[in-house]
Amino acid sequence: MRHIVKLILILAILAGIALVAFAFFGDLSPERTPVSDPVTLDGG
């Protein structure tokens, strides 16, 4: 039982390190492209 708890603790620490590393080095920013749409207005 002690080995299972130790394994779960090590996996949790590794998951935390992986999450921090992904937050710093992962690039999730969207690509920006200009969009121009014509608009017709009813001027009545």
C-alpha positions in Angstrom: 0.0 0.0 0.0 2.9 2.3 0.8 4.3 1.9 -2.7 1.0 2.8 -4.4 0.7 6.0 -2.4 4.3 6.9 -3.2 3.7 6.2 -6.9 0.5 8.4 -7.0 2.4 11.2 -5.2 5.3 11.0 -7.7 2.8 11.0 -10.7 1.0 14.0 -9.2 4.2 16.0 -8.9 5.2 15.1 -12.4 1.8 16.2 -13.7 2.2 19.5 -11.9 5.6 20.1 -13.4 4.2 19.2 -16.9 1.3 21.6 -16.4 3.7 24.4 -15.4 6.0 23.7 -18.3 3.1 23.6 -20.8 1.8 27.0 -19.4 5.2 28.6 -20.0 6.3 27.0 -23.2 3.0 26.0 -24.9 1.9 28.5 -27.6 -1.9 28.6 -27.7 -2.2 32.2 -29.0 -4.5 32.4 -32.1 -3.3 33.6 -35.4 -4.6 37.1 -36.1 -5.8 37.9 -39.6 -7.5 41.2 -40.5 -11.1 40.7 -41.6 -13.1 43.2 -43.6 -16.8 42.6 -44.3 -18.9 45.1 -46.2 -22.1 46.3 -44.4 -25.2 47.5 -46.2 -27.4 49.8 -44.1 -31.1 50.6 -44.7 -31.2 54.4 -44.6 -34.9 55.0 -44.7 
